[in-house]
C-alpha cells in the first residue's frame, strides 16, 4: 500500500515543518546557509499552510513553533510568536480578498508575505532583544528565498495533488 494514500497534504506539510524546524534551530557552523535555507523553508511552509490549508489548529502550531523558535534562537519569547500569530490573524481578516485573486497574484503575495515576515522578525528582534539588524543578513535571506521559492511552490503543488 502507498503511504501517500494515508497522508493528506496537510500532514505532509506538517512533516516538512517539523523537519525544517529541526534543521533550522541546529547550528551547522561550517554551513550557516543550510540553517538559513531551512529557516526560510519553514516560513514558506507555514505561509503555504495558512494560504491553502487554513484551519484553526494553525493557531496552536503558531503558538508552539513561535515559542520554540524564540527560546531556541533568541532566548526570549515574543518575536516569532507575535509574527506568526499576527500573520494568522491578518490572513483571517483578508482571506475573502485573496480568494478573488489569480494564482499568479497569490504566488506574488505569498513571496511578498515571506519577505515582509522575515523583515518584521529581524526588526522586532532588533528592538526587543538587541539583535543587530543587518542588511547583509536580510540580503542573504532574500537571495536564499529567491533560490528556493519556485522549487518549493512546485513541490507544495505536487504534494497537494
SULGINOR-V106417 format. One line per field, one symbol per residue. phi: phi as a letter, one per 20 degrees, with the letter a starting at -180 (. if undefined). Layout:
phi=???
//
This chain:
phi=.efffedfgfffffffgfffffffeedeffcffffffffffgffffffgffdcfbfffffffffffffffffedmbeqfffffffffffffgfdfffffeeffffffffgfffffffffffffffffedmfffcfffffffffffffeffffffffffffe
//
